[in-house]
Amino acid sequence: MIQACITTGNENFDAFLGGGYEQGIITTLYGPAASGKTTLCMLATIAMARENKKVIYIDTEGGFSITRFEQLGGMDILDRVLLISPTTFPEQHNVIKSLYELMNNSIAGIIVDTISMQYRLALSQSKTKKEINDCLGEQISKLTNIARKFQVPVIITNQVYSDFDLRDQVRMVGGDLLLYGSKCLIELEKKLNHRIAKIKKHRFIQENKNFVFSIIEEGIEEKQQ
């Protein structure tokens, strides 16, 4: 079955994902800092905007660098990026709740980088963790419904933490909320001279399939294993 996809912005990464990021679902990229999450988000943003459409980019960490965007070749399409920068978890919640009002046929996709930073801060400051988790669940539900209704890709990034009992393994922040809400999960590992993207969940690609790459000024470059 051929799936409707949009390009990742890199031909080799497209091939790894069977054509690119699937439309109509949430794809989650998760991994430690400097593992390539934001670079992959920017590459996808530029690729979508090059189709003469707009991209909603929700930057919760202040990680969207104009200098990096220019390095990736995106300055000529910057006016097609609707950049929103919530600084608290309630702001993030309100932004995602209001996305329906922004959606139309000119929107190619949605990026959320990252879904979990403000969530973690809110959890650390709250005595009612259930309310915070319910809000995150509502956000994932809203993003899922938008992806399906408008048949656009929703790409979110997520942070990780070490498992206390299995120190060599990492888990996504948000646990089952992100696990079940995402139809595609890609774990990113940071190595000394390269990065590894590993399929952890996909509708038609085998689990643990790897893509080894380096981050370069122009984006990413596949490395032979």
ABEGO torsion letter per residue (X at the ends): XBBBBBBAGBAAAAAAAGGEBBBGBBBBBBEBBGAGAAAAAAAAAAAAAAAGBBBBBBBAAGABBAAAAAAAGAAAAAAABBBBBBABAAAAAAAAAAAAAABBAABABBBBOBAAAAAAAAAAABABAAAAAAAAAAAAAAAAAAAAAAGBBBBBBBBBBBBAABAABBBBBGEAAAAAABABBBBBBBBAABBBBBBABBAABBBGBBBBBBBBAAEBBBBBX
